[in-house]
Amino acid sequence: MQWFEPTVFAFFPPFVAGVLYRPVMEVLDILDVWKGWWIPARIAKRVPRAFLPSTTDVVEHCRPLRAPVCSAPAKLQEHWCRGVRRSVGIETWFALFILFPPALIGALAFGGIVLTVHPSASENPEFARENTLQFFSLSAGLASAAVLWVYRSRNLYRRRIGESLPLTSAVALARLLRSCWKAAEDSLPLLELDRQVTRYSNRLGWFAEYGVDRERRRAALRPHLARVQQALETEMSNVLRDGPGSLPRLEQLLATLLDRSVQGRWMGMLDEADLPQEAADLVTAREDRQDRWVVLAGSTAAAVIVATAVAAGLPTSAVAPAALTALIGPAVMWGSEKLGSQHGHLQTMTSILGATAADPAATTPSASAPAPAPAPAP
């Protein structure tokens, strides 16, 4: 059972992170930091124009359009104030509860790697040298727990964004209008504008999934928002094809969306004349998986594990399961079908762990090291 301790050290941290994630997040969310209630309204109203245009700028620029903003400036200011508070609250919540715990866990994993490579860095070098494999396994487990925490937080972040869109939509659309004005002046690349439009389109999809409670209401809302997404995509494609001369049409759609979102007309964000005739699928996230980054991440993790093990003098047979798991792990969580099915990846990882458990001697340095020669008789 000498293989048991390294295996426990490697898989106990991600297991704990997966089991305790939901109750820990519920405890952290007691104060509802993501709602932004702790930001004073007088501060939220004084947002610099470099970040958000004023209500006067929006009304004046949208007046010549066929669908200008008709909402009162005071109402726009109220929505922008609430939207800024919620946006800052979500970003603060993301930094405190999504990024900080994995960063702390990653620092502990880095400390374990240091003890693995340089046992002399410990206050008790002999203890560190005897437990090199345990430190190595624990570091791999902590790193996996950090990645799992971020991965589990992805859906929660989307839910927060979707639930908050009625408050943040006016702010996002005002910033999009400002980006259109900058693109017309050639001070903003059109591809950057395209990324911002895509980000807002994704948030519309998250609102359709998480922003409405009843399934019957969501079923009625999804087709309309899918057509709104398609209309935005079409107009943005025209801008990329024809250049800045097509920006007024995109500005008209954004101004209409801004006015309707302030009025709360989520089932009528655009008129039928502005919507595509054919039905469209709702886009809730970016589905174009970056397989090359998945392969690069897995390969880098496997290379780091192998290099660390070689520097620490660990046997290759003890490191191979961890390296293969690091290579396959990103494909399981983020890879597309081009890299193979997740079921096949899981079977491969299970067979690796099964082979490790079936060969206990391969996971200890003493088993792979040659036996010391007997001392000569006196």
Buried (B, 14 or more C-beta within 10 A) or exposed (E): EEBEBBBBBBBBBBBBBBEEBEEBBEEBBEEEBBBBEEBEEEEBEEBEEEEBBBBEBBBEBBEEBEBBBEBEEEEBBBBBBBBBBBBBBBEBBBEEBBEEBBEEBBEBBEBBBBBBBEBEEBEEEEEBBEBBBBBBBBBBBBBBBBBBBEBBBEEBBBBBBBBBBBBBBBBBBBBBBBBBBBBBEEEBEBEEBBEBBBEBBBBBBBBBBBBBEEEEBBEEBBBBBBBBBBBBBBBBEBBEEEEBEBBBBBBBBBBBBBBBBBEEEBEEBBEEEBBBEEEBEBBBEEEEBEBEEBBEBBEEBBEBBBEBBEEBEBBEBBBBBBBBBBBBBBBBBBBBEEBBEBEEBEEBBEEBBEBBEEBBEBBBBEBBEEEEEEEEEE
